[in-house]
């Protein structure tokens, strides 16, 4: 990261991090460039497919037994593959008109990409064939998410460390981003996620982000990488 940012400020004509940091406070274009370089946006549909099978076959039926219309948040959603995957998975249980997902990310640029809903074929490698046929349209070398899925997701910019968290969620999905935070920041975010979930709500994390002390945040492990608020 230091090498990445050093090359950036040198290319912009600054001599050190202090000069660069001062410029970031007044130059919005420079700040946007900085955020784009800092954030690492790697995503794909149904990433770690076995976990999505657990979500579809176990987690969603359990949540829907208590509430037929779930409140869902895809946090740090990157270019949108994750919230759209959630919608497609949930659509096996409820009509699309009853699906509403909040998707947030720090990076405004990736949010715009997510809203467009156009992806290269490699992003769909884990998607079940029947889902590809049902919810995607081929456009040249790319695949576009159909409008009926696009309409289920609302995108907003959100900073996990500084912005207010909504409450009353049945499911929060935050995968493959916590590895970039310090332990102190993780504590803060997991605590806020817990406060944002309803009792019985579920947090779904990435395959390298197992929480080893879930009780500290008021969670209990119910499946690998799934935690229920007690």
Secondary structure, DSSP 8 states (H G I E B T S, - for coil): -HHHHHHHHHHTT-SSHHHHHHHHTT-HHHHHHHHHHH------TTSSHHHHHHIIIIIHHHHHTT-SS--EEE-S-TTTHHHHHHHHHHTTTS-GGG--EEEEES-HHHHHHHHHTEEEGGGGTTS-HHHHHHHEEEETTEEEE-HHHHTTEEEEE--TTTS-----EEEEEE-S-GGGS-HHHHHHHHHHHHHHEEEEEEEEE-TT---TTGGGGTEEEEETTEEEE-
